[in-house]
Amino acid sequence: MTLKDQLSKLVGEAFVSEGLAAELGAVKPADRPDLAQFQCNGALAAAKAAKKNPREIAEAIKARLSKAAQFSEIMVAGPGFINLKLADDYLAASLEEGGEWKKPAPEKIVIDYGGANVAKPLHVGHLRAAIIGESLKRICRFVGDDVTGDVHLGDWGLQMGQLISELEICQPELAFFEEGAAGPFPSAPPITLADLEEMYPLASAACKEDPARADLARKATKALQAGRPGYRALWRRFVDLSVEAMRKDYDDLGVEFDLWKGEADADPLIPELTQDLSKRGVIEESDGAQIIRVARDDDKKEMPPIIFLNSQGAVGYHATDIATIVDRKRELAPDRILYVVDARQRLHFEQVFRAVDLAGYFPEEKLEHLWFGTMNGKDGKPFKTRAGGTLKLRDFIDMVTEKALERLSENGFAEDFDEKETLDVARKVGVAALKFADLSNPRTSDYIFDLDRFMAFEGKTGPYLLYASVRVRSIVAKVQAANAGEPGPVSIHAPEERDLVLMLLNFGDALREAYQKRMPHILCDYAFQLAQAFSKFYAACRIIDEADAAIRASRLSLAIMVGERLGLLLDLLGLEAPERM
């Protein structure tokens, strides 16, 4: 139970004793922290129903709580605000309970947060889904959910037909294109990853400009989906090439997936689902296509039908996503599925969620589209290279690592490290800078990526948090090396100690809010506030040369707790701190 929950329960019992609802006892952080740590506004809400003056109610609650050991002072202010100042002994004792929050009824959850397309290099447009999804996965696991993270590759759409037809035009002699060939086919890919990444934009442009090329791509897509052996074998080579490169990029970003499934894994379910949806009366024919109508009478906006199969029998993204939900239900039996995908797909997912609910496959309220805003450059437009192109993720990671090396040198860090350790620290600092920059902004907001600002070692940045974490661990190590005693029970002797204890106890509420709102930026704010509270504590409170052994032991305990808490927060955000800086 968090500190706020404990206090709300206690104050709620006082309201019940006055014949009022327990919910009126809910407390919140005080608007005037210089006067008290928490406040309760329930007396104002109760006044009308109780037909009493709110201040009179507040005074009655104060009287009920006056003997409670948890409070050093209770004040009634204004029209009936109840300000609660906590006793130092109670705060210190509460640390023993941890103040964490665990989900009362954990769920089995699938998080879909990759969405990269095969044959295309990962670029900055893939950053937010990966970074936000990874953090949410870690947060969900920490509070008790059983979580599976799935990359859900775009490996089965028209782009595959474009690539196959392009290669067939360029190298028609390849065994993969021999009419009627059933294999075996060469195990080595006929082109390199660089060739594949270069070929995709050429093929895409050709299909846009030439209707004949577009028709070839559509036919190749249909033949691939129908199971033509040579095309299937070539497709597998393309996927393997791409996934190998993706794994390295995601690994450098500190992003891990439990499953590397894609659209192709759901494709075998399409014929079965087409029949089943027809039996259920959910699907209908329209101009040769199979559609699902998802509009409702109370819709305030147009809700177009889903094209499950087009007039040529080709499978669209809606059908693939519906089949994927069915596949996940059969294979993983989740209680809930979360999709971390950008805001442009809001209509798409609303249609899909309605369709699976209509068919009885999965309840709509258990499907969440956690959409996010755009990462923009300083010009306010989507982040690009200086030449105006899309910046590859690999180049972006190299860029932030190089900038981190500059900042480490400017700040006098890593001066006596060898080259290998220096590069390792720079990579961790650089990746922390870009990930924290993303996570520290509300998920649903656009934000400006300013490398110079986000790479600073002061202010609310990733590098500052890494430095704070390393510094706390270093302080603890120095105290222990000086044989200054063992950690002991926490006691409060200075305002900075009180503020730090309170900040440690606020963790559970920050965690719960971040989880329930699916907003990692709440933990970013908390981590920064905790680091600042420790900095003020360490500036004001001696540890090694504190004469009183009990106070010294208490302060060492606080430092250890902060180090552990910062380490946990970095992990929940997907940041990795170096051993030293």
GIWO-V806863 format. One record per pair of residues at least 24 apart in sequence whose ideal C-beta (glycine too) atoms are under 8 Angstrom apart, sorted by the first residue. I is the first residue (numbers start at 1). J is the second residue. D is the distance in whole Angstrom. If there is no record, write none. Layout:
I|J|D ; I|J|D
//
This chain:
1|97|8 ; 1|508|8 ; 2|99|6 ; 2|100|8 ; 2|101|5 ; 2|505|8 ; 2|508|3 ; 2|509|5 ; 2|512|7 ; 3|94|6 ; 3|99|5 ; 3|502|8 ; 3|505|4 ; 3|506|7 ; 3|508|7 ; 3|509|8 ; 4|28|7 ; 4|38|7 ; 4|508|8 ; 4|509|5 ; 5|508|8 ; 6|70|8 ; 6|94|7 ; 7|38|6 ; 7|70|7 ; 7|84|7 ; 10|65|7 ; 10|68|6 ; 10|70|6 ; 11|40|5 ; 11|42|7 ; 11|61|7 ; 11|65|7 ; 11|82|7 ; 11|84|8 ; 14|61|5 ; 14|64|4 ; 14|65|5 ; 15|42|6 ; 15|46|7 ; 15|61|6 ; 17|64|6 ; 18|57|7 ; 18|60|5 ; 18|61|7 ; 18|64|7 ; 19|50|8 ; 20|46|5 ; 20|50|6 ; 20|57|8 ; 21|46|8 ; 27|84|7 ; 29|506|8 ; 30|83|6 ; 30|84|8 ; 32|83|7 ; 35|75|7 ; 35|77|8 ; 35|83|6 ; 35|85|8 ; 36|73|7 ; 36|75|7 ; 36|83|4 ; 36|84|5 ; 36|85|5 ; 37|84|7 ; 37|85|6 ; 37|86|5 ; 37|502|6 ; 38|83|8 ; 38|84|4 ; 38|86|7 ; 39|81|6 ; 39|82|6 ; 39|83|5 ; 39|84|6 ; 40|81|8 ; 40|82|4 ; 40|84|7 ; 41|80|8 ; 41|81|6 ; 41|82|8 ; 42|82|8 ; 43|80|4 ; 43|81|8 ; 43|82|6 ; 44|79|6 ; 44|80|5 ; 44|81|8 ; 47|80|7 ; 53|80|8 ; 54|79|5 ; 54|80|3 ; 55|79|6 ; 55|80|5 ; 58|82|5 ; 86|502|8 ; 88|491|8 ; 88|492|4 ; 88|498|6 ; 91|492|6 ; 91|498|7 ; 91|501|5 ; 91|502|6 ; 91|505|7 ; 92|489|7 ; 92|490|5 ; 92|491|6 ; 92|492|6 ; 92|501|6 ; 94|505|6 ; 95|490|5 ; 95|501|6 ; 95|504|6 ; 95|505|7 ; 95|561|7 ; 98|508|8 ; 99|504|7 ; 99|505|4 ; 99|506|8 ; 99|507|6 ; 99|508|5 ; 100|507|7 ; 100|508|5 ; 100|511|7 ; 101|143|7 ; 101|508|4 ; 101|509|7 ; 101|511|5 ; 101|512|4 ; 102|143|6 ; 102|144|5 ; 103|143|4 ; 103|144|5 ; 103|145|6 ; 103|515|7 ; 106|143|8 ; 106|144|4 ; 106|145|5 ; 106|146|7 ; 107|145|5 ; 107|146|7 ; 107|334|8 ; 107|335|4 ; 107|336|5 ; 108|145|7 ; 108|146|5 ; 108|332|7 ; 108|333|7 ; 108|334|5 ; 108|335|5 ; 108|336|8 ; 109|140|6 ; 109|145|5 ; 109|146|7 ; 109|147|5 ; 109|148|7 ; 109|334|6 ; 109|335|7 ; 109|336|5 ; 109|337|7 ; 109|338|6 ; 110|147|8 ; 110|148|5 ; 110|149|8 ; 110|150|6 ; 110|328|5 ; 110|332|6 ; 110|334|5 ; 110|336|8 ; 110|337|5 ; 110|338|7 ; 111|136|6 ; 111|137|5 ; 111|140|7 ; 111|147|6 ; 111|148|7 ; 111|149|5 ; 111|150|7 ; 111|337|8 ; 111|338|5 ; 111|340|7 ; 112|150|5 ; 112|152|5 ; 112|337|7 ; 112|338|7 ; 112|339|5 ; 112|340|7 ; 112|341|7 ; 113|137|7 ; 113|149|7 ; 113|150|8 ; 113|151|8 ; 113|338|8 ; 113|339|8 ; 113|340|4 ; 113|341|8 ; 114|150|7 ; 114|151|3 ; 114|152|6 ; 114|153|7 ; 114|250|8 ; 114|257|6 ; 115|151|8 ; 115|152|6 ; 115|153|8 ; 115|154|7 ; 115|341|6 ; 116|151|7 ; 116|153|6 ; 116|154|7 ; 116|246|6 ; 117|153|7 ; 117|154|4 ; 117|155|8 ; 117|157|8 ; 117|159|6 ; 118|153|6 ; 118|154|6 ; 118|155|4 ; 118|159|8 ; 118|160|7 ; 118|238|6 ; 118|239|5 ; 118|242|4 ; 118|243|8 ; 118|262|7 ; 119|159|6 ; 119|160|8 ; 119|163|6 ; 119|196|5 ; 119|197|7 ; 119|199|8 ; 119|200|5 ; 119|238|6 ; 119|242|6 ; 120|159|8 ; 120|197|7 ; 120|200|6 ; 120|242|8 ; 121|197|5 ; 121|245|7 ; 121|392|5 ; 121|393|7 ; 121|394|7 ; 122|245|8 ; 122|246|6 ; 122|249|5 ; 122|250|8 ; 122|392|7 ; 122|393|4 ; 122|394|7 ; 123|390|5 ; 123|391|6 ; 123|392|5 ; 123|393|6 ; 123|396|8 ; 124|375|6 ; 124|383|5 ; 124|390|7 ; 124|391|5 ; 124|393|7 ; 124|396|6 ; 125|382|8 ; 125|390|7 ; 126|393|6 ; 127|253|8 ; 127|375|6 ; 127|393|7 ; 127|396|8 ; 127|434|7 ; 127|438|6 ; 128|342|7 ; 128|372|5 ; 128|373|8 ; 128|374|8 ; 128|375|6 ; 128|438|6 ; 129|340|5 ; 129|341|6 ; 129|342|7 ; 129|372|7 ; 130|250|7 ; 130|253|6 ; 130|255|5 ; 131|253|7 ; 131|255|7 ; 131|435|5 ; 131|438|5 ; 131|439|6 ; 131|574|7 ; 132|340|5 ; 132|370|7 ; 132|372|6 ; 132|438|7 ; 132|439|7 ; 132|443|6 ; 132|520|6 ; 133|255|8 ; 133|340|4 ; 134|254|7 ; 134|255|5 ; 134|256|7 ; 134|574|5 ; 135|439|6 ; 135|520|4 ; 135|523|8 ; 135|572|7 ; 135|573|5 ; 135|574|5 ; 136|338|7 ; 136|340|7 ; 136|370|7 ; 136|518|6 ; 136|520|7 ; 138|571|7 ; 138|572|5 ; 138|573|8 ; 138|574|6 ; 139|511|7 ; 139|514|6 ; 139|515|5 ; 139|520|7 ; 139|523|7 ; 139|572|5 ; 140|515|7 ; 142|511|8 ; 142|568|8 ; 142|572|6 ; 143|511|7 ; 143|512|8 ; 143|515|5 ; 148|258|5 ; 148|259|6 ; 148|332|6 ; 148|334|7 ; 149|256|7 ; 149|257|5 ; 149|258|5 ; 149|259|7 ; 150|257|6 ; 150|258|7 ; 150|259|4 ; 150|260|8 ; 150|261|6 ; 150|328|8 ; 151|246|8 ; 151|250|8 ; 151|257|4 ; 151|259|7 ; 151|260|5 ; 151|261|7 ; 151|262|8 ; 152|261|6 ; 152|262|6 ; 152|263|8 ; 152|324|7 ; 153|239|7 ; 153|242|8 ; 153|243|7 ; 153|260|7 ; 153|261|7 ; 153|262|3 ; 153|263|7 ; 153|264|8 ; 154|262|7 ; 154|263|6 ; 155|235|8 ; 155|239|5 ; 155|262|4 ; 155|263|6 ; 155|264|5 ; 156|225|7 ; 156|262|6 ; 156|263|4 ; 156|264|4 ; 156|267|6 ; 156|315|8 ; 156|320|7 ; 157|221|7 ; 157|263|7 ; 157|317|7 ; 157|320|8 ; 158|217|6 ; 158|218|7 ; 158|221|5 ; 159|200|7 ; 159|204|7 ; 160|220|8 ; 160|221|6 ; 160|224|6 ; 160|235|6 ; 160|238|7 ; 161|217|4 ; 161|218|6 ; 161|219|7 ; 161|220|4 ; 161|221|3 ; 161|222|8 ; 161|224|6 ; 162|200|7 ; 162|203|4 ; 162|204|6 ; 162|207|6 ; 162|217|4 ; 162|220|8 ; 162|221|8 ; 163|196|7 ; 163|199|6 ; 163|200|6 ; 163|203|6 ; 163|238|6 ; 164|217|8 ; 164|220|4 ; 164|221|8 ; 164|224|6 ; 164|231|6 ; 164|234|6 ; 164|235|7 ; 165|203|7 ; 165|213|7 ; 165|216|4 ; 165|217|5 ; 165|219|8 ; 165|220|4 ; 166|199|6 ; 166|202|7 ; 166|203|4 ; 166|206|7 ; 167|191|7 ; 167|199|7 ; 167|234|7 ; 168|220|7 ; 169|216|8 ; 174|234|8 ; 175|230|7 ; 176|230|4 ; 176|231|7 ; 176|233|6 ; 176|234|4 ; 177|230|6 ; 178|230|6 ; 181|229|7 ; 181|230|5 ; 182|229|5 ; 183|229|5 ; 183|230|7 ; 183|233|6 ; 185|229|8 ; 185|230|6 ; 185|233|4 ; 185|234|8 ; 188|237|8 ; 189|237|4 ; 189|238|7 ; 189|240|7 ; 189|241|5 ; 190|234|8 ; 190|237|7 ; 192|241|8 ; 193|241|5 ; 193|242|7 ; 193|244|8 ; 193|245|6 ; 196|238|6 ; 196|241|6 ; 196|242|7 ; 218|312|7 ; 218|314|7 ; 221|314|6 ; 222|312|7 ; 222|313|7 ; 222|314|6 ; 225|267|6 ; 225|314|7 ; 225|315|6 ; 235|264|8 ; 239|264|8 ; 249|393|5 ; 249|394|6 ; 249|397|7 ; 252|394|8 ; 252|397|5 ; 252|427|7 ; 252|431|7 ; 253|393|7 ; 253|397|7 ; 253|431|6 ; 253|435|8 ; 254|431|6 ; 254|435|7 ; 254|574|5 ; 254|575|7 ; 254|576|6 ; 255|574|7 ; 263|317|8 ; 263|320|5 ; 263|324|7 ; 265|324|8 ; 265|327|7 ; 266|320|6 ; 266|323|4 ; 266|324|4 ; 266|326|8 ; 266|327|5 ; 267|315|7 ; 267|320|7 ; 267|323|7 ; 269|323|4 ; 269|326|6 ; 269|327|6 ; 270|309|8 ; 270|315|6 ; 270|319|6 ; 270|320|8 ; 270|323|6 ; 273|319|8 ; 273|322|7 ; 273|323|6 ; 273|326|6 ; 274|308|7 ; 274|309|7 ; 276|359|8 ; 277|308|7 ; 277|359|6 ; 280|359|6 ; 280|360|7 ; 282|355|7 ; 282|358|6 ; 282|359|5 ; 283|308|6 ; 287|311|6 ; 292|318|8 ; 292|355|5 ; 292|358|7 ; 294|351|5 ; 294|354|4 ; 294|355|6 ; 294|358|7 ; 296|354|8 ; 303|350|7 ; 303|351|7 ; 303|354|8 ; 304|351|8 ; 306|351|5 ; 306|352|7 ; 306|355|6 ; 317|348|7 ; 318|348|7 ; 318|351|6 ; 318|352|6 ; 318|355|7 ; 321|348|8 ; 321|349|8 ; 321|352|5 ; 322|352|6 ; 322|355|6 ; 322|356|6 ; 322|359|8 ; 322|361|7 ; 325|352|8 ; 325|356|5 ; 325|361|6 ; 325|362|5 ; 325|367|8 ; 326|356|8 ; 326|361|6 ; 326|362|8 ; 329|361|7 ; 329|362|6 ; 335|366|6 ; 336|366|5 ; 336|367|7 ; 336|368|7 ; 337|362|7 ; 337|366|7 ; 337|367|5 ; 337|368|7 ; 338|368|5 ; 338|370|6 ; 338|518|7 ; 339|367|7 ; 339|368|7 ; 339|369|5 ; 339|370|6 ; 340|370|5 ; 340|372|7 ; 341|369|7 ; 341|370|8 ; 341|371|7 ; 342|371|6 ; 342|372|6 ; 342|373|8 ; 342|374|7 ; 343|371|4 ; 343|372|7 ; 343|373|6 ; 343|374|8 ; 343|444|8 ; 345|369|7 ; 345|371|7 ; 346|371|6 ; 368|518|7 ; 370|443|7 ; 370|518|5 ; 371|443|8 ; 371|444|7 ; 372|443|5 ; 372|444|6 ; 373|441|8 ; 373|443|8 ; 373|444|6 ; 373|445|5 ; 373|446|4 ; 373|447|7 ; 374|446|5 ; 375|438|7 ; 375|446|8 ; 375|447|6 ; 375|449|5 ; 376|446|6 ; 376|447|7 ; 376|448|5 ; 376|449|7 ; 377|448|7 ; 377|449|7 ; 378|448|6 ; 378|450|6 ; 380|448|7 ; 383|449|6 ; 396|434|7 ; 397|427|8 ; 397|430|7 ; 397|431|7 ; 397|434|8 ; 399|451|8 ; 400|430|3 ; 400|431|7 ; 400|433|6 ; 400|434|5 ; 400|451|7 ; 400|455|7 ; 401|426|5 ; 401|427|5 ; 401|430|4 ; 401|431|8 ; 402|426|8 ; 402|430|8 ; 403|430|6 ; 403|433|8 ; 403|451|6 ; 403|452|8 ; 403|455|5 ; 404|429|4 ; 404|430|4 ; 404|433|7 ; 404|455|6 ; 404|463|7 ; 407|455|5 ; 407|456|8 ; 407|457|7 ; 407|463|7 ; 408|581|8 ; 411|457|5 ; 413|581|5 ; 414|581|6 ; 424|578|7 ; 425|578|4 ; 425|581|6 ; 428|466|7 ; 428|575|8 ; 428|576|5 ; 428|577|7 ; 428|578|5 ; 429|455|8 ; 429|462|7 ; 429|463|5 ; 429|466|6 ; 429|578|8 ; 429|581|8 ; 430|455|8 ; 431|462|8 ; 431|575|8 ; 431|576|7 ; 432|462|3 ; 432|463|6 ; 432|465|7 ; 432|466|5 ; 432|575|5 ; 432|576|7 ; 432|577|8 ; 433|461|6 ; 433|462|4 ; 433|463|6 ; 434|462|7 ; 435|462|6 ; 435|573|7 ; 435|574|6 ; 435|575|6 ; 436|461|6 ; 436|462|3 ; 436|465|7 ; 436|524|6 ; 436|573|7 ; 436|575|6 ; 437|461|7 ; 437|462|7 ; 439|520|5 ; 439|521|6 ; 439|523|8 ; 439|524|5 ; 439|573|6 ; 439|574|8 ; 440|521|5 ; 440|524|4 ; 440|525|7 ; 440|528|8 ; 441|521|6 ; 442|519|6 ; 442|521|5 ; 443|518|7 ; 443|519|6 ; 443|520|7 ; 443|521|7 ; 460|524|7 ; 460|525|8 ; 460|528|5 ; 462|575|6 ; 464|528|8 ; 464|531|7 ; 465|527|6 ; 465|528|7 ; 465|531|6 ; 465|566|7 ; 465|569|8 ; 465|570|7 ; 465|575|7 ; 466|570|7 ; 466|575|7 ; 466|577|5 ; 466|578|7 ; 466|581|7 ; 467|581|6 ; 468|531|4 ; 468|534|7 ; 468|535|7 ; 468|566|6 ; 469|531|8 ; 469|563|7 ; 469|566|4 ; 469|567|6 ; 469|570|6 ; 469|577|5 ; 470|577|6 ; 470|578|7 ; 470|579|8 ; 470|580|6 ; 470|581|5 ; 472|534|6 ; 472|559|6 ; 472|562|5 ; 472|563|4 ; 472|566|6 ; 473|563|5 ; 474|580|7 ; 475|538|7 ; 475|543|7 ; 475|559|6 ; 476|556|7 ; 476|559|5 ; 476|560|6 ; 476|563|6 ; 478|544|7 ; 479|543|5 ; 479|544|5 ; 479|556|6 ; 479|559|7 ; 480|556|8 ; 482|544|5 ; 484|543|7 ; 484|544|5 ; 484|552|6 ; 484|556|7 ; 485|549|6 ; 485|552|6 ; 485|553|5 ; 485|556|7 ; 486|553|6 ; 486|556|8 ; 487|553|6 ; 487|556|5 ; 487|557|4 ; 487|560|6 ; 488|550|6 ; 488|553|3 ; 488|554|6 ; 488|556|8 ; 488|557|6 ; 489|550|8 ; 489|553|7 ; 489|554|6 ; 489|557|7 ; 490|554|5 ; 490|557|5 ; 490|558|6 ; 491|550|7 ; 491|551|7 ; 491|554|5 ; 493|541|8 ; 493|551|6 ; 493|554|8 ; 494|540|6 ; 494|541|6 ; 495|540|8 ; 496|533|8 ; 496|536|5 ; 496|537|4 ; 496|539|8 ; 496|540|4 ; 496|541|6 ; 497|537|6 ; 497|541|6 ; 497|554|8 ; 497|555|7 ; 497|558|7 ; 499|533|5 ; 499|536|7 ; 499|537|7 ; 500|533|5 ; 500|534|6 ; 500|536|8 ; 500|537|4 ; 500|558|6 ; 500|562|7 ; 501|558|7 ; 503|529|6 ; 503|530|5 ; 503|533|4 ; 504|530|7 ; 504|558|8 ; 504|561|6 ; 504|562|7 ; 504|565|6 ; 507|565|6 ; 520|572|8 ; 520|573|6 ; 523|569|6 ; 523|572|6 ; 523|573|6 ; 524|573|7 ; 526|569|7 ; 527|566|7 ; 527|569|4 ; 527|570|8 ; 527|573|7 ; 530|562|7 ; 530|565|6 ; 530|566|7 ; 530|569|7 ; 531|566|7 ; 534|559|8 ; 534|562|5
//
